[in-house]
Amino acid sequence: MTTKGYFITGTDTGVGKTKIAVALLKTLKQKGYRTAGMKPVSSGAIKTAQGLRNEDALSLLSAATLKASYDEVNPFVFEPHIAPHIAAKINGEHLSVKTIWEACQPILNADVDYIVVEGAGGFKVPLNNRETMAEFARKINFPIILVIGLRLGCLNHASLTAQAIESYGISTLGWVGYPYVLEPEMPYLHENIESLKERLNMPFLGIYPDLLFSEIESFSRLGCVSRKSASM
């Protein structure tokens, strides 16, 4: 079975990764594809009768066509809204690329056409004392969509994140701009967007909610990696 996927990362936490992931899942569904969403690690959850639940993971679960269990979509969930490796330590757990990879196998081997994976925090948020989310992104090896929070400082944040992604040898589908919730009217927004277009060596996929996902005729043409799920 051949499955394709995308990894959604951002320049920081709270920059709109979930909004972009959900938009992509909805576009793929409209095109008739079977989809799965996954947020392997989340911090910031509420207690429910069913256990801890993270709002972002619930959004992905709802937007996907695959009706997976919550634990399959978000195998590592922590209550405090803090860095995942700190939350895990407080909870007496140890995060690693290996344990996360193993926990993701039910979704990675699901009978779907596309999998949309959302990272936690920024690209290099720590998982433990030596591994970061970047190592997991390299392990899963899906093309990256970089979400840039459009606020003062975004040019530096975007450039550093793009360089980090390139250093890990991971292909990119492109970048998306997301209006920062705390700075909805960024001064000289247009000029900053143009600067990002000039500086980033990856396709521009739009500014949320005006994304170009629906105009993509061939996802594989833009570098989407196909993989045999059975080999995972």
Backbone as CSV, one residue per row, in Angstrom:
resi,resn,N_x,N_y,N_z,CA_x,CA_y,CA_z,C_x,C_y,C_z
1,MET,0.837,-1.196,0.000,0.000,0.000,0.000,0.874,1.248,0.000
2,THR,0.617,2.150,-0.930,1.388,3.377,-1.036,0.673,4.518,-0.333
3,THR,1.381,5.173,0.572,0.823,6.298,1.317,1.720,7.501,1.150
4,LYS,1.098,8.663,0.998,1.840,9.912,0.895,1.529,10.757,2.126
5,GLY,2.401,11.704,2.402,2.150,12.508,3.584,2.873,13.827,3.580
6,TYR,2.515,14.643,4.566,3.120,15.950,4.776,3.361,16.145,6.261
7,PHE,4.423,16.872,6.566,4.738,17.205,7.950,4.603,18.716,8.114
8,ILE,3.740,19.123,9.036,3.495,20.543,9.264,4.332,21.014,10.440
9,THR,5.227,21.954,10.191,6.022,22.537,11.265,5.880,24.051,11.220
10,GLY,6.425,24.722,12.230,6.268,26.165,12.300,7.508,26.859,12.832
11,THR,7.505,28.174,12.716,8.608,28.976,13.226,8.559,29.112,14.749
12,ASP,7.434,28.710,15.337,7.258,28.843,16.781,6.002,28.080,17.163
13,THR,5.687,28.060,18.431,4.409,27.517,18.857,3.332,28.584,18.662
14,GLY,2.101,28.155,18.450,0.990,29.087,18.314,0.991,29.912,17.045
15,VAL,1.592,29.382,15.966,1.651,30.152,14.716,0.646,29.680,13.667
16,GLY,-0.227,28.736,14.035,-1.278,28.322,13.105,-1.066,26.986,12.433
17,LYS,-0.201,26.138,12.988,0.053,24.840,12.357,-1.218,24.009,12.217
18,THR,-2.025,23.984,13.257,-3.239,23.168,13.213,-4.219,23.688,12.160
19,LYS,-4.361,25.000,12.063,-5.245,25.581,11.050,-4.817,25.157,9.654
20,ILE,-3.525,25.158,9.404,-3.000,24.779,8.096,-3.191,23.283,7.858
21,ALA,-2.923,22.478,8.875,-3.098,21.028,8.748,-4.543,20.670,8.452
22,VAL,-5.457,21.314,9.149,-6.889,21.061,8.927,-7.300,21.504,7.523
23,ALA,-6.805,22.653,7.074,-7.121,23.131,5.727,-6.635,22.147,4.672
24,LEU,-5.449,21.588,4.876,-4.913,20.612,3.928,-5.734,19.332,3.941
25,LEU,-6.098,18.854,5.128,-6.935,17.658,5.219,-8.275,17.855,4.515
26,LYS,-8.865,19.027,4.679,-10.152,19.304,4.035,-10.017,19.357,2.516
27,THR,-8.921,19.932,2.034,-8.688,19.996,0.597,-8.513,18.599,0.015
28,LEU,-7.739,17.769,0.678,-7.532,16.403,0.213,-8.835,15.608,0.224
29,LYS,-9.659,15.831,1.241,-10.959,15.164,1.316,-11.853,15.590,0.154
30,GLN,-11.844,16.884,-0.157,-12.633,17.395,-1.268,-12.195,16.796,-2.598
31,LYS,-10.931,16.435,-2.702,-10.417,15.820,-3.921,-10.702,14.320,-3.972
32,GLY,-11.334,13.805,-2.919,-11.723,12.407,-2.891,-10.710,11.461,-2.285
33,TYR,-9.698,12.004,-1.616,-8.684,11.159,-1.020,-9.069,10.724,0.391
34,ARG,-8.595,9.552,0.772,-8.727,9.062,2.143,-7.569,9.624,2.957
35,THR,-7.874,10.197,4.102,-6.845,10.909,4.848,-6.803,10.513,6.323
36,ALA,-5.643,10.755,6.900,-5.467,10.594,8.346,-4.679,11.786,8.849
37,GLY,-5.009,12.240,10.037,-4.268,13.312,10.683,-3.607,12.785,11.936
38,MET,-2.493,13.384,12.297,-1.778,12.887,13.470,-0.969,14.009,14.103
39,LYS,-1.031,14.099,15.413,-0.163,14.980,16.197,0.494,14.088,17.236
40,PRO,1.654,13.546,16.918,2.251,12.534,17.790,2.471,12.985,19.225
41,VAL,2.839,14.259,19.398,3.133,14.780,20.735,2.403,16.096,20.934
42,SER,1.725,16.238,22.052,1.060,17.505,22.365,1.205,17.805,23.850
43,SER,1.297,19.076,24.159,1.254,19.516,25.551,0.249,20.657,25.635
44,GLY,-0.543,20.624,26.670,-1.665,21.550,26.786,-2.942,20.797,26.508
45,ALA,-3.501,20.173,27.525,-4.676,19.319,27.357,-5.611,19.481,28.543
46,ILE,-6.854,19.087,28.327,-7.855,19.137,29.395,-8.241,17.712,29.792
47,LYS,-8.626,17.559,31.046,-9.063,16.262,31.524,-10.515,16.026,31.132
48,THR,-10.785,14.854,30.568,-12.147,14.461,30.227,-12.399,13.070,30.798
49,ALA,-13.629,12.616,30.665,-13.958,11.278,31.145,-13.195,10.206,30.364
50,GLN,-12.786,10.557,29.147,-12.057,9.610,28.296,-10.542,9.727,28.468
51,GLY,-10.096,10.712,29.239,-8.671,10.936,29.420,-8.281,12.334,28.957
52,LEU,-6.992,12.619,28.905,-6.529,13.928,28.451,-6.829,14.119,26.971
53,ARG,-7.254,15.343,26.623,-7.564,15.647,25.235,-6.969,16.998,24.869
54,ASN,-6.255,17.021,23.730,-5.645,18.231,23.213,-6.498,18.776,22.070
55,GLU,-6.766,20.065,22.086,-7.666,20.680,21.100,-7.153,20.513,19.671
56,ASP,-5.855,20.662,19.465,-5.299,20.523,18.120,-5.500,19.109,17.584
57,ALA,-5.209,18.125,18.417,-5.362,16.734,17.997,-6.816,16.410,17.682
58,LEU,-7.742,16.939,18.465,-9.164,16.723,18.200,-9.561,17.324,16.848
59,SER,-8.984,18.470,16.514,-9.283,19.108,15.221,-8.802,18.240,14.065
60,LEU,-7.621,17.662,14.201,-7.092,16.779,13.159,-7.943,15.521,13.027
61,LEU,-8.328,14.973,14.154,-9.162,13.774,14.163,-10.481,14.031,13.449
62,SER,-11.065,15.200,13.684,-12.344,15.549,13.078,-12.226,15.804,11.579
63,ALA,-11.106,16.382,11.139,-10.948,16.765,9.736,-10.574,15.592,8.829
64,ALA,-10.023,14.534,9.387,-9.579,13.385,8.587,-10.747,12.467,8.253
65,THR,-10.611,11.719,7.167,-11.658,10.758,6.818,-11.528,9.474,7.629
66,LEU,-10.300,9.136,8.049,-10.094,7.943,8.863,-10.601,8.180,10.275
67,LYS,-11.465,7.333,10.738,-12.005,7.457,12.089,-11.144,6.634,13.051
68,ALA,-9.996,7.162,13.324,-9.066,6.506,14.226,-9.424,6.831,15.666
69,SER,-8.791,6.137,16.595,-8.987,6.452,18.002,-8.153,7.668,18.356
70,TYR,-8.513,8.337,19.447,-7.739,9.507,19.860,-6.296,9.116,20.174
71,ASP,-6.111,7.992,20.846,-4.772,7.561,21.232,-3.891,7.278,20.026
72,GLU,-4.480,6.892,18.901,-3.706,6.676,17.685,-3.276,8.002,17.059
73,VAL,-4.157,8.981,17.132,-3.869,10.295,16.546,-2.884,11.071,17.401
74,ASN,-2.988,10.956,18.708,-2.150,11.720,19.633,-1.649,10.808,20.758
75,PRO,-0.669,9.953,20.450,-0.232,8.951,21.428,0.446,9.520,22.666
76,PHE,1.051,10.716,22.553,1.710,11.329,23.703,1.074,12.688,23.970
77,VAL,0.293,12.760,25.034,-0.418,13.994,25.372,-0.157,14.324,26.840
78,PHE,0.167,15.590,27.096,0.491,16.039,28.443,-0.378,17.232,28.814
79,GLU,-0.749,17.301,30.076,-1.675,18.341,30.518,-1.071,19.747,30.524
80,PRO,0.094,19.977,31.114,0.608,21.355,31.157,1.027,21.851,29.777
81,HIS,0.758,23.107,29.517,1.111,23.715,28.238,2.543,24.234,28.316
82,ILE,3.483,23.289,28.264,4.899,23.607,28.371,5.654,22.751,27.352
83,ALA,6.963,22.948,27.251,7.767,22.164,26.323,7.562,20.670,26.574
84,PRO,7.379,19.883,25.521,7.042,18.460,25.688,8.031,17.668,26.527
85,HIS,9.329,17.924,26.374,10.301,17.120,27.135,10.220,17.414,28.627
86,ILE,9.855,18.654,28.972,9.684,18.994,30.390,8.393,18.374,30.920
87,ALA,7.330,18.455,30.112,6.048,17.859,30.504,6.192,16.354,30.698
88,ALA,6.944,15.714,29.805,7.143,14.267,29.907,7.917,13.918,31.177
89,LYS,8.943,14.694,31.476,9.749,14.437,32.682,8.906,14.577,33.933
90,ILE,8.055,15.619,33.981,7.170,15.815,35.127,6.231,14.623,35.294
91,ASN,5.849,14.049,34.137,4.899,12.936,34.130,5.584,11.580,34.294
92,GLY,6.895,11.611,34.463,7.629,10.361,34.633,7.795,9.566,33.364
93,GLU,7.736,10.227,32.206,7.885,9.558,30.920,9.134,10.062,30.209
94,HIS,9.567,9.299,29.216,10.735,9.677,28.424,10.357,9.648,26.952
95,LEU,10.413,10.801,26.316,10.149,10.878,24.891,11.423,10.590,24.110
96,SER,11.262,9.915,22.985,12.375,9.706,22.068,11.816,9.498,20.672
97,VAL,12.652,9.672,19.681,12.215,9.422,18.310,11.733,7.985,18.174
98,LYS,12.440,7.058,18.804,12.082,5.636,18.703,10.701,5.360,19.285
99,THR,10.435,5.859,20.502,9.140,5.568,21.118,7.996,6.254,20.372
100,ILE,8.242,7.463,19.876,7.204,8.167,19.122,6.939,7.452,17.805
101,TRP,8.018,7.053,17.129,7.890,6.334,15.863,7.072,5.056,16.036
102,GLU,7.373,4.308,17.071,6.644,3.066,17.322,5.173,3.327,17.596
103,ALA,4.873,4.391,18.341,3.486,4.713,18.673,2.702,5.196,17.461
104,CYS,3.392,5.672,16.441,2.728,6.201,15.244,2.397,5.127,14.212
105,GLN,2.840,3.922,14.423,2.670,2.889,13.409,1.217,2.610,13.013
106,PRO,0.251,2.615,13.934,-1.140,2.376,13.501,-1.613,3.367,12.438
107,ILE,-1.265,4.642,12.575,-1.665,5.627,11.570,-0.802,5.506,10.322
108,LEU,0.499,5.329,10.492,1.397,5.233,9.341,1.091,4.027,8.470
109,ASN,0.478,3.006,9.046,0.118,1.807,8.291,-1.370,1.743,7.963
110,ALA,-2.088,2.837,8.190,-3.533,2.848,7.921,-3.809,2.836,6.420
111,ASP,-4.982,2.380,6.065,-5.393,2.278,4.661,-5.927,3.641,4.187
112,VAL,-5.010,4.568,3.958,-5.363,5.918,3.520,-4.434,6.325,2.380
113,ASP,-4.781,7.428,1.716,-3.961,7.948,0.629,-2.932,8.957,1.125
114,TYR,-3.342,9.787,2.093,-2.474,10.842,2.611,-2.536,10.901,4.130
115,ILE,-1.382,11.196,4.722,-1.283,11.416,6.159,-0.717,12.813,6.385
116,VAL,-1.388,13.590,7.217,-0.916,14.925,7.575,-0.479,14.883,9.035
117,VAL,0.803,15.117,9.258,1.383,15.041,10.595,1.734,16.446,11.068
118,GLU,1.254,16.805,12.241,1.577,18.108,12.814,2.591,17.951,13.932
119,GLY,3.680,18.692,13.832,4.679,18.667,14.883,4.235,19.461,16.093
120,ALA,5.010,19.360,17.151,4.744,20.133,18.371,5.683,21.329,18.398
121,GLY,5.144,22.504,18.711,5.990,23.691,18.814,6.694,24.015,17.521
122,GLY,7.931,24.514,17.626,8.730,24.811,16.457,9.485,23.593,15.960
123,PHE,10.231,23.769,14.883,10.900,22.647,14.213,11.855,21.895,15.140
124,LYS,12.569,22.608,16.007,13.572,21.963,16.847,13.188,21.957,18.327
125,VAL,11.902,21.862,18.610,11.492,21.751,20.003,12.068,20.447,20.572
126,PRO,12.645,20.474,21.786,13.282,19.270,22.337,12.284,18.148,22.642
127,LEU,12.752,16.921,22.432,12.025,15.729,22.862,12.675,15.141,24.115
128,ASN,13.978,15.290,24.185,14.742,14.863,25.361,16.034,15.677,25.379
129,ASN,17.033,15.230,26.115,18.258,16.020,26.255,19.076,16.120,24.977
130,ARG,18.816,15.252,23.997,19.635,15.289,22.783,18.828,15.233,21.485
131,GLU,17.578,14.789,21.531,16.764,14.692,20.318,15.712,15.799,20.284
132,THR,15.359,16.203,19.077,14.334,17.218,18.884,13.282,16.717,17.910
133,MET,12.246,17.530,17.721,11.211,17.179,16.755,11.783,17.101,15.340
134,ALA,12.893,17.794,15.100,13.532,17.745,13.785,14.000,16.331,13.450
135,GLU,14.528,15.610,14.434,14.957,14.226,14.191,13.766,13.337,13.856
136,PHE,12.630,13.608,14.493,11.441,12.821,14.154,10.962,13.157,12.747
137,ALA,11.012,14.432,12.386,10.611,14.830,11.027,11.491,14.149,9.985
138,ARG,12.775,14.053,10.275,13.677,13.363,9.355,13.359,11.865,9.293
139,LYS,12.989,11.291,10.426,12.652,9.867,10.472,11.406,9.566,9.648
140,ILE,10.385,10.392,9.804,9.131,10.135,9.080,9.273,10.492,7.608
141,ASN,10.129,11.452,7.295,10.541,11.768,5.925,9.391,12.171,5.002
142,PHE,8.432,12.899,5.522,7.403,13.511,4.681,7.834,14.937,4.338
143,PRO,7.530,15.422,3.148,7.836,16.815,2.811,7.205,17.775,3.817
144,ILE,7.922,18.840,4.085,7.500,19.780,5.126,6.754,20.970,4.546
145,ILE,5.707,21.372,5.243,5.063,22.665,5.022,5.432,23.524,6.224
146,LEU,6.099,24.629,5.964,6.539,25.523,7.025,5.513,26.632,7.228
147,VAL,4.996,26.731,8.451,4.025,27.767,8.796,4.781,28.898,9.506
148,ILE,4.643,30.098,8.950,5.353,31.257,9.485,4.366,32.208,10.144
149,GLY,4.562,32.453,11.439,3.736,33.427,12.140,4.144,34.827,11.712
150,LEU,3.220,35.551,11.097,3.542,36.865,10.543,3.490,37.928,11.633
151,ARG,4.651,38.227,12.180,4.792,39.239,13.213,6.222,39.768,13.161
152,LEU,6.503,40.799,13.907,7.845,41.339,13.958,8.824,40.256,14.392
153,GLY,9.867,40.074,13.613,10.834,39.023,13.892,10.692,37.816,12.996
154,CYS,9.628,37.772,12.187,9.361,36.575,11.387,10.422,36.327,10.312
155,LEU,11.059,37.373,9.821,12.086,37.175,8.793,13.258,36.363,9.357
156,ASN,13.672,36.704,10.546,14.752,35.967,11.202,14.310,34.553,11.563
157,HIS,13.139,34.431,12.169,12.644,33.112,12.574,12.480,32.188,11.375
158,ALA,11.924,32.720,10.278,11.694,31.906,9.084,13.014,31.480,8.448
159,SER,13.975,32.401,8.363,15.267,32.083,7.753,15.999,31.000,8.546
160,LEU,16.000,31.135,9.871,16.677,30.147,10.709,16.001,28.780,10.616
161,THR,14.670,28.769,10.607,13.951,27.496,10.519,14.180,26.842,9.168
162,ALA,14.133,27.625,8.099,14.363,27.086,6.755,15.767,26.500,6.648
163,GLN,16.748,27.183,7.212,18.115,26.676,7.194,18.225,25.368,7.965
164,ALA,17.531,25.294,9.099,17.559,24.066,9.898,16.939,22.903,9.127
165,ILE,15.809,23.153,8.473,15.149,22.105,7.686,16.078,21.613,6.585
166,GLU,16.721,22.550,5.905,17.645,22.193,4.824,18.820,21.377,5.354
167,SER,19.310,21.722,6.542,20.454,21.011,7.112,20.125,19.566,7.445
168,TYR,18.850,19.276,7.655,18.421,17.908,7.951,18.119,17.119,6.677
169,GLY,18.214,17.777,5.529,18.017,17.089,4.260,16.586,16.681,3.975
170,ILE,15.639,17.407,4.560,14.220,17.083,4.373,13.653,17.972,3.278
171,SER,12.905,17.388,2.357,12.311,18.178,1.282,11.170,19.031,1.827
172,THR,10.875,20.122,1.146,9.792,21.018,1.556,8.779,21.173,0.441
173,LEU,7.505,21.189,0.821,6.453,21.495,-0.142,6.380,23.004,-0.344
174,GLY,6.586,23.771,0.729,6.535,25.224,0.633,6.240,25.848,1.981
175,TRP,6.003,27.168,1.955,5.702,27.869,3.200,4.370,28.596,3.119
176,VAL,3.762,28.743,4.285,2.467,29.406,4.435,2.612,30.493,5.492
177,GLY,2.043,31.657,5.242,2.033,32.716,6.234,0.746,32.683,7.035
178,TYR,0.876,32.886,8.332,-0.302,32.894,9.204,-0.314,34.194,10.007
179,PRO,-1.375,34.996,9.870,-1.468,36.249,10.639,-1.395,35.964,12.134
180,TYR,-0.455,36.553,12.800,-0.238,36.277,14.214,-1.387,36.830,15.044
181,VAL,-1.952,35.993,15.900,-3.162,36.364,16.629,-2.950,37.563,17.549
182,LEU,-1.717,37.715,18.050,-1.452,38.822,18.957,-1.011,40.076,18.218
183,GLU,-0.825,39.960,16.912,-0.398,41.099,16.107,-1.091,41.033,14.741
184,PRO,-2.442,41.177,14.735,-3.209,40.971,13.504,-2.941,42.003,12.425
185,GLU,-2.444,43.165,12.799,-2.169,44.196,11.810,-0.676,44.508,11.809
186,MET,0.093,43.579,11.315,1.537,43.740,11.299,1.929,44.914,10.409
187,PRO,2.722,45.837,10.913,3.168,46.958,10.076,3.951,46.461,8.862
188,TYR,3.652,47.038,7.698,4.345,46.685,6.458,4.262,45.181,6.181
189,LEU,3.056,44.657,6.345,2.846,43.227,6.140,3.244,42.800,4.732
190,HIS,2.781,43.536,3.730,3.078,43.170,2.345,4.581,43.129,2.095
191,GLU,5.289,44.127,2.605,6.737,44.173,2.403,7.437,42.992,3.069
192,ASN,6.952,42.595,4.230,7.532,41.433,4.910,7.263,40.148,4.138
193,ILE,6.051,40.015,3.602,5.733,38.826,2.805,6.624,38.754,1.574
194,GLU,6.829,39.889,0.916,7.699,39.913,-0.257,9.134,39.559,0.117
195,SER,9.585,40.013,1.271,10.931,39.672,1.735,11.062,38.170,1.982
196,LEU,10.008,37.569,2.545,10.019,36.124,2.764,10.081,35.372,1.436
197,LYS,9.337,35.827,0.464,9.359,35.190,-0.861,10.758,35.239,-1.467
198,GLU,11.426,36.365,-1.272,12.760,36.544,-1.843,13.811,35.704,-1.125
199,ARG,13.658,35.522,0.172,14.709,34.915,0.975,14.578,33.407,1.144
200,LEU,13.354,32.888,1.075,13.153,31.468,1.324,13.226,30.668,0.033
201,ASN,14.030,29.641,0.054,14.216,28.799,-1.127,13.195,27.666,-1.146
202,MET,11.931,28.054,-1.140,10.837,27.083,-1.194,9.589,27.783,-1.731
203,PRO,8.657,27.034,-2.327,7.464,27.651,-2.908,6.607,28.373,-1.866
204,PHE,5.938,29.424,-2.306,4.993,30.167,-1.486,3.606,29.576,-1.705
205,LEU,2.947,29.159,-0.614,1.653,28.479,-0.708,0.488,29.327,-0.214
206,GLY,0.727,30.603,0.033,-0.374,31.490,0.389,-0.328,31.984,1.822
207,ILE,-1.258,32.911,2.093,-1.449,33.456,3.428,-2.810,32.991,3.930
208,TYR,-2.840,32.359,5.079,-4.101,31.847,5.619,-5.120,32.982,5.779
209,PRO,-6.396,32.761,5.339,-6.983,31.520,4.834,-6.923,31.352,3.318
210,ASP,-6.247,32.254,2.616,-6.170,32.176,1.149,-4.988,31.310,0.737
211,LEU,-5.170,30.002,0.837,-4.095,29.057,0.543,-4.220,28.518,-0.869
212,LEU,-3.122,27.992,-1.375,-3.085,27.491,-2.745,-3.248,25.974,-2.818
213,PHE,-3.629,25.353,-1.721,-3.752,23.900,-1.718,-4.708,23.399,-2.794
214,SER,-5.829,24.085,-2.979,-6.831,23.621,-3.937,-6.352,23.723,-5.378
215,GLU,-5.285,24.495,-5.616,-4.766,24.667,-6.968,-3.659,23.676,-7.304
216,ILE,-3.293,22.858,-6.341,-2.235,21.885,-6.592,-2.819,20.695,-7.345
217,GLU,-2.422,20.532,-8.588,-2.967,19.463,-9.417,-2.287,18.125,-9.143
218,SER,-1.020,18.183,-8.842,-0.285,16.948,-8.588,0.610,17.146,-7.371
219,PHE,0.220,16.554,-6.267,1.005,16.706,-5.046,2.394,16.081,-5.216
220,SER,2.480,14.975,-5.920,3.765,14.322,-6.110,4.709,15.199,-6.927
221,ARG,4.155,16.020,-7.809,4.977,16.912,-8.626,5.732,17.902,-7.768
222,LEU,5.166,18.244,-6.615,5.802,19.208,-5.730,6.661,18.545,-4.661
223,GLY,6.942,17.269,-4.875,7.915,16.639,-3.988,7.335,15.772,-2.897
224,CYS,6.044,15.451,-2.957,5.471,14.618,-1.908,6.038,13.210,-2.008
225,VAL,6.556,12.710,-0.912,7.216,11.411,-0.896,6.184,10.302,-0.756
226,SER,6.304,9.289,-1.610,5.483,8.098,-1.480,6.287,7.060,-0.721
227,ARG,5.584,6.279,0.072,6.289,5.236,0.806,5.373,4.026,0.939
228,LYS,5.976,2.895,1.062,5.237,1.670,1.304,5.014,1.540,2.807
229,SER,3.767,1.612,3.217,3.471,1.565,4.641,3.975,0.295,5.283
230,ALA,3.965,-0.789,4.522,4.375,-2.069,5.086,5.832,-2.057,5.501
231,SER,6.633,-1.128,4.940,8.047,-1.095,5.267,8.348,-0.282,6.493
232,MET,7.347,0.389,7.065,7.571,1.255,8.221,7.704,0.411,9.482
